[in-house]
Amino acid sequence: MNKKEKVYFADKVVTVFGHETSFIGNLSFKTSVKICGDFKGSIKTEGYLEIAPEAKVEAEIEADSIKIGGILRGNINKSDRVELVNTAQMYGNIVTKTLKIEDGVVFQGECKMIK
């Protein structure tokens, strides 16, 4: 998979945790997951993670590409790309190569840009 495919991997979401889903534990996957419900634990992936606007997530995260629209309490420890859309609330630190923040985002934490 080349870099361009990773950035646009959002078009190919494989698994969705629905609005009524509540999950506690360690989540590891290689493709893509969209979380619409509640999640607490850790997430590690070589793929794409999307946190929907209605989602509430408490997690330590490592992912190639992340799009956040909901509430995230926790740290993004390693990522190629992080996108915070206008409905996002991020409470934690970010370590990433690329960061995009839209107007309206709540971000409380620190960001470290890596090569």
N, C-alpha and C positions, 0 to 999 in steps of 0.2 A: 504494500500500500504506500503510495507516495504522499508527500506532504499536502498536496492539493486535495486529495481524497479525504484525508483526516479532517481538514477544516470543514468540508461539506458533508461529513458523515451524518450530520443531523437529519438529512433527507432519508436515511436508511435506518431508522430506529427499529431494533429487533424486538426488544422486550419493554413492556410498559407496566409499571406498578400503578394500578388505578387509584382513584380518589379515595376509596374506602380502605386501601391497603395500609397496614401498619406493620413495620418490620424492624426487628432488633437483631443485630448480628454483624457478621463480616461478609461483605459482598465483593466478589471477585468475578470478573468477566473479561472477554476479549473483544466483543463486538460493541453493542450500544444498548444503553438502558435509559429510559425516561421515568423519573419518579414524580408521581402526581399526588401521592399520599404522604404518610409520615415514615421517616427512617431514622434510626439511631444506631451508630456503630462505626464501622470503617468501610471505605470503598477503595478498591484498587483495580485499575483497568488499563489496558493498552489501547482502549477504544474511546468512545464518546459517551459522556454522561450529561443528561439534561435534567435540571431540577425545575419543574413546572411552576408557574406563578402561584398555584394553590398548595404547593408542597412545603413541608416543614422538615428540615434535615439537620441532625446533629451528628457530625462525622468528621473524621480525619480522612482526607481524600488524596489519592494519587491517580491522575488520569491524563491521557494524552490531550483531550479536548473537553472542555466543560462549558456549558451554557447554564446560567443561573437566572431564574425568573422568580423563584420563591424565596423562602427564608433559609439561610444556611448559617448554623452556629458551629464553627470548627475551622480547621485549617486546610488549605490546599497546599500540600507539601511539595508537589512536583507536577508541572503541567507544561505542555507545549503552548496551549492557548486557553485563556479564560475570558469568557464574555459575560458581563453583568448587564442584563436588560433592565428597562426602566422600572419594573415591578420588583426587582431584587432587593433583598436585605441581607448583607453579608457581615457577620460578626466573627472575625478571625483574620488570620494572616494568609497571604498568598505568595507562593514562589512559582514564577512562570516565565516563559520566554516572551509571550505576547499577551497583552491585557487590553480589553475593550470595555469601557464603562459608559453607559448611556446616561443622559440627563434623568434625574429622579431617583437614582440608585442611593440606597443607604449603605455606606461602607465604613465600618469601624474596625480598624486593624492596620497592619503594615503590609507593604508589598515589596518583594525583592525580585528584581528582574534578573534573569540568568541568561547565559548564552547557549 
